[in-house]
Each structure stands twice: as structure tokens, then as C-alpha cells.
Amino acid sequence: MTIRTPQHPGTAPAGSATLLDVEGLTVDVLSGGGHRRVVDGVTLALRERETLALIGESGSGKSMTAMAVMGLLAPDTARVGGSVRHRGTDLLRLPPDELRARRGKHVAMVFQDALSALNPTLTVGFQIAETIRAHENATRRQARARAVELMGRVRIPDPARRYHDYPHQFSGGMRQRIMIAMAVALTPDVLIADEPTTALDVTVQAQIMELLAGLRAETGSALLLITHDLGVAAGAADRVAIMYAGRLVEAGPVLPLYERPAHPYTRGLLDAVPRLDAALDGLAPIPGAPPPPGRPPEGCAFHPRCPAAQSRCLRETPVLLPAAPDRLVACHHPLGQPNTPEAARG
């Protein structure tokens, strides 16, 4: 269900242009001779100079959403529905050659595993330079100069020398910087970062997020941050969207949502995060495990793990509705909300 109001958390605050508008996105993947829906009706919007964090456990559909937005899912294994509009143009309806022309130049992605994403047989400088030459009328010398400049911009020490190094000669954090340099080489106005700090230590995580924030502010781009780390999202995002079993279950500005979560799943995620001002034995992990992708239970997908589940939750799938002026939540019994007659009947 799509809701568009001035307070819709899926739509960024007024005063800046909408760069990316995702409406009713669905992804059905081929499985066991049929298709299973792993992304179901996701609606998001990004405006310039803002960061939206898409949060959820592994298997919730976050990365699949990003791949669908980028047009990177093979049509013989996945069917994508809905719309993904970049400055009004629906990327899902473009011919393959036009989509390739926009990908990288207008909408770019930083992948989760830089070592796997980079070609191990080519120097990192060559890979950055070829990204530039594939989209722009640049000579090899011009592309190389730009690549060295970009490596310096993402704080690779001695970039002119390290231009000739291979991916395995860099640390994990430095490889991630190379990936960011490739992603911003053509100054895209939408950047998607899929778990950009996974497997990095806390200090390097902070450096990577600071780098992304600086590039966003410098270029006016928008950042869609895919993460399972609520701490990373808290420090980087303007708004957050919580995803569970392929659906958005809550969305809103980051600080109000963290302070007053409306969905029991959001509350559970926050309660499971270690705090400096609390004992470790005070952690409250969410019981059970998420359903397999594309196989949610009937009704609310979270009901088997939800302490507030009632009979209605087992029968009816909740839709994303306003729970406050700045919040959407998909829950029959949102936290902190007065019980409605429908809720009372359970």
C-alpha cells in the first residue's frame, strides 16, 4: 500500500529535489520451479544531501532491494515489479543499454565485499580509470589522472604509486575506499552503500562513514545505506526504514524512531544492542529466527517472535500506516498507541 502525505517518512523533508523514488517494489526469485516473493511492496524516496538507512536482519530483503534498484538482478532468475524513478525516469522500464548508461553515472553502488567486487587480475587504478572511460570521452592519460585524484580524495596514501597495486595488496578498509572511489568517479547523485562497514574494525568503520558523509555533502548526492548495524545508522542517517521478511515495518526520522519505536520488531532490535550504561546480562535478544526468504507465515510475518501478538496478527497482514505525524508502522498493535476497537477485538 502506498501512502503519500507531507509527513510520509518515505518522502524526505521538503526543500530539496527528489532524486530517487521507489514505489511498490517487488522481487520474485525463482525457487524450486516457482517464484517466491522476497521483496514485497517497498516504497522509499530519497532527496539530495540526505541519508536513508534501510535496516534489518540478514535475509530481510535489504540487499535484494538495492540490487533491484540498480537493475542488477538477472531476468531469468528474478522478476522485478513496481517502479524505480530517478529524476522522473523509471529505471525498470529502460532498455538494457540505456540502463547501463545511467548505472554508475547517475546511480552507483558500493558493494558489501570489496575483495569479491574488484577484479583480482587488474590494478585498482586501471579499474577506476576504466569506469571513467566507459562513460566519458576521456583518454587513457586523462582517466588515469582522474583515478589518481579520486584515490587521493578517498584518502589512499601515495595514490600515484598505489595506482599500480592489486586489490590483495590493500587492507579491507583501503579496498572499501577503492570501491567508494569507483562509485563516485562519475559523480552520481544517488549512491547505494550495501553494508559498507561489514568486517571492518570500529575505527575504520567510522572513517568509512565519515568519508561517505563528506562525499554526500560535497556533491549534493543522496545515500541509501543498507545495514544491520543500528549504531552505524544512528550516526549517519537522517531517516531510517526497518525491514522484516521483505516488507517495511516502520519508517521515520532516526532519533524519534530510536527513542520511541512503534513496532515490536524495532523495539527488539534496539533492546538487543549493547549499551555502555547497561550490564551485558540486560540484553534482550529477539527470540526465534526470521522466516526463510520468500516464506513468511500467514498474517504478520513477525507474529511468531512477537510478545504482543494476538489472534488478529495470525490472520491479517498489517499495512504501513501513519502512527504519528512523522512515522509509518505496519502493526496491528503499535507500541505506545491507544488501542482501537479493532485492536481490542484482537
JOLINDA-V12533 format. One record per backbone hydrogen bond with DSSP energy under -1.0 kcal/mol. NH is the residue of the N-H (numbers start at 1). CO is the residue of the C=O. If there is no record, write none. Layout:
nh->NH co->CO
nh->NH co->CO
This chain:
nh->8 co->5
nh->11 co->8
nh->19 co->46
nh->20 co->46
nh->21 co->85
nh->22 co->44
nh->23 co->83
nh->25 co->42
nh->26 co->81
nh->27 co->39
nh->28 co->79
nh->29 co->36
nh->30 co->77
nh->31 co->34
nh->34 co->31
nh->36 co->29
nh->38 co->27
nh->39 co->27
nh->40 co->246
nh->42 co->25
nh->44 co->22
nh->46 co->20
nh->48 co->17
nh->50 co->47
nh->52 co->223
nh->53 co->239
nh->54 co->225
nh->55 co->241
nh->60 co->57
nh->65 co->61
nh->66 co->62
nh->67 co->63
nh->68 co->64
nh->69 co->65
nh->70 co->66
nh->72 co->67
nh->77 co->74
nh->78 co->74
nh->79 co->28
nh->81 co->26
nh->83 co->23
nh->85 co->21
nh->86 co->89
nh->87 co->19
nh->89 co->86
nh->91 co->84
nh->93 co->90
nh->94 co->91
nh->99 co->95
nh->100 co->96
nh->101 co->97
nh->102 co->98
nh->103 co->99
nh->104 co->107
nh->106 co->102
nh->107 co->102
nh->108 co->190
nh->110 co->192
nh->117 co->113
nh->118 co->114
nh->122 co->119
nh->124 co->165
nh->125 co->163
nh->127 co->123
nh->128 co->124
nh->129 co->125
nh->130 co->126
nh->131 co->127
nh->132 co->128
nh->133 co->129
nh->134 co->130
nh->135 co->132
nh->136 co->132
nh->138 co->136
nh->143 co->139
nh->144 co->140
nh->145 co->141
nh->146 co->142
nh->147 co->143
nh->148 co->144
nh->149 co->145
nh->150 co->146
nh->151 co->147
nh->152 co->148
nh->153 co->149
nh->154 co->150
nh->155 co->152
nh->156 co->151
nh->162 co->158
nh->163 co->159
nh->164 co->161
nh->165 co->162
nh->169 co->166
nh->170 co->167
nh->175 co->171
nh->176 co->172
nh->177 co->173
nh->178 co->174
nh->179 co->175
nh->180 co->176
nh->181 co->177
nh->182 co->178
nh->183 co->179
nh->184 co->180
nh->187 co->184
nh->190 co->106
nh->191 co->222
nh->192 co->108
nh->193 co->224
nh->194 co->110
nh->195 co->226
nh->198 co->195
nh->200 co->197
nh->205 co->201
nh->206 co->202
nh->207 co->203
nh->208 co->204
nh->209 co->205
nh->210 co->206
nh->211 co->207
nh->212 co->208
nh->213 co->209
nh->214 co->210
nh->215 co->211
nh->216 co->212
nh->217 co->213
nh->218 co->214
nh->219 co->215
nh->220 co->216
nh->222 co->189
nh->223 co->50
nh->224 co->191
nh->225 co->52
nh->226 co->193
nh->227 co->54
nh->233 co->229
nh->234 co->230
nh->235 co->231
nh->237 co->233
nh->238 co->51
nh->239 co->51
nh->240 co->252
nh->241 co->53
nh->242 co->250
nh->243 co->55
nh->244 co->247
nh->246 co->60
nh->247 co->244
nh->249 co->242
nh->250 co->242
nh->251 co->328
nh->252 co->240
nh->254 co->238
nh->257 co->253
nh->258 co->254
nh->259 co->255
nh->260 co->256
nh->267 co->263
nh->268 co->264
nh->269 co->265
nh->270 co->266
nh->271 co->267
nh->272 co->268
nh->273 co->270
nh->278 co->275
nh->282 co->279
nh->283 co->280
nh->284 co->271
nh->295 co->292
nh->300 co->313
nh->303 co->300
nh->305 co->302
nh->309 co->306
nh->312 co->346
nh->315 co->312
nh->316 co->312
nh->321 co->329
nh->323 co->327
nh->324 co->327
nh->327 co->324
nh->328 co->251
nh->329 co->321
nh->330 co->249
nh->335 co->262
nh->337 co->334
nh->344 co->340
nh->345 co->341
nh->346 co->343
